[in-house]
Amino acid sequence: MNLILTPKGLRVGIKTLPCTIGRQGLSTWKSEGDNTTPVGRHKIVGMLYRPDRIMKPTDWAVPIRKRDAWSDDPLDPDYNMMVNTPHEFSHERLFRSDAMYDLVIITNWNWPYAIKNRGSAIFIHAWKNRGVPTAGCIALSKGHLLWLATKIRYQTELIIPALSSSLQK
């Protein structure tokens, strides 16, 4: 089953889940820090979860540990890869005080062989609040994210079409 971004949300089979995308809309040419969500066909390549907060959602989910982070620095040899803190390059901590990364679904955007400055990870994660845009990821309510985790498999496709000029940058 594919995941398809539509103007009404993320379609999963016959169900459409409300979601948010990057604050600058969609882009056919993503770059680091542009706050856009990249148009294209992306595969699901991983799932991370906080074992201190939620049950393991699938047999292929990997626990997030306190020192886990994701490199978002194009100068880092490990750009767009999971790293451990302390880390000398810019990174985003995965072990957060809020619930945004209690469950993270990882796509293959610019991974595993990252092109510098093409943008780091595009995740599917929990939103801060309904309607609040992301830095480029797709965000869902925590309940919908937990439900989605049970419906997808490794290599499920996330399809992000160029929806309209109002969403595309």
Secondary structure, DSSP 4 states (H G I P E B T S, - for coil): --EEEETTEEEETTEEE--B-BTT-EESS--TTS--EEPEEEEEEEEEE-TTTS---STT-EE--TTEEEE--TTSTTTTSEEESS-SS-EEESS-SSSTTSEEEEE-TT-SSPPTTS----EEEE-SSTT--BSSSEEE-HHHHHHHHHH--TT-EEEE----TTTB-
